[in-house]
Amino acid sequence: MASSEEINKAFNKAVELVNAHHEPFPADVLLNLYAYYKKATDASHSAGESRESLITAFKTNALFQTKNMSKDEAKELYVETTTRYFLYRK
C-alpha cells in the first residue's frame, strides 16, 4: 500500500495531466474525475452549480457514489482513472 505522501504526489501529477489536456474527455470519465477530485480535496458541491438540471443530477449521483470513500481512496481512483484514460485512448 502506498503512503499518503506517495498518493498525494501521484494525485497532483494526475491533476496536472488532466488540466493540461485540451481535448474533451468522455462523459463517464469526466464525471468520475469530477467526483474523485471533489472527494479528494473536500471541495464543496452545491446543487445550483450547473444551470443544466440533468448535468447537476449526474454530478450529484457521481458524488453520491464516493460518499463512503476516504480522501486517499478517491485520490488513488483519480490516478487510476487518469492513467487508464491516457493509456487506452485513441
FENRALIN-V131784 format. One record per residue. N is the residue number from 1. PHI is phi in radians with two decimals (* if undefined). D_FIRST is the distance of its C-alpha to the first C-alpha in Angstrom with 1 decimal. Layout:
N	PHI	D_FIRST
N	PHI	D_FIRST
//
This chain:
1	*	0.0
2	-1.34	3.8
3	-1.33	6.6
4	-1.03	9.4
5	-1.13	11.6
6	-1.15	9.8
7	-1.10	9.6
8	-1.06	13.2
9	-1.11	14.3
10	-1.14	13.4
11	-1.10	14.9
12	-1.08	18.0
13	-1.14	18.5
14	-1.13	18.4
15	-1.09	20.8
16	-1.07	23.1
17	-1.09	23.1
18	-1.13	24.1
19	-1.16	26.7
20	-1.47	28.2
21	-1.39	28.7
22	-1.84	32.3
23	-1.56	32.6
24	-1.18	32.2
25	-1.53	29.0
26	-1.04	29.6
27	-0.99	30.0
28	-1.16	27.1
29	-1.16	24.6
30	-1.06	26.2
31	-1.13	26.0
32	-1.12	22.3
33	-1.04	21.7
34	-1.00	24.1
35	-1.15	22.5
36	-1.12	18.9
37	-1.12	20.4
38	-1.04	22.6
39	-1.18	19.9
40	-1.18	17.5
41	-1.89	20.5
42	1.01	22.4
43	-1.24	25.3
44	-1.42	28.1
45	-2.30	29.7
46	-1.91	33.4
47	-1.05	35.2
48	-1.59	37.9
49	-1.11	35.6
50	-1.97	36.8
51	-1.30	40.5
52	-1.57	39.8
53	-1.13	39.2
54	-1.18	37.6
55	-1.10	35.0
56	-1.05	34.4
57	-1.12	34.0
58	-1.13	31.4
59	-1.09	29.4
60	-1.09	29.7
61	-1.11	28.6
62	-1.08	25.5
63	-1.16	24.7
64	-1.03	25.5
65	-1.22	22.8
66	-1.80	20.1
67	-1.07	21.7
68	-1.75	19.2
69	-1.57	16.1
70	-1.42	14.3
71	-1.05	14.7
72	-1.11	11.0
73	-1.11	11.1
74	-1.12	14.4
75	-1.11	13.3
76	-1.08	10.7
77	-1.19	13.7
78	-1.09	16.1
79	-1.10	14.4
80	-1.07	14.3
81	-1.12	17.9
82	-1.10	19.1
83	-1.05	17.8
84	-1.07	19.3
85	-1.08	22.5
86	-1.25	23.2
87	-1.33	22.4
88	-1.87	24.7
89	-1.23	27.4
90	-1.79	30.9
//
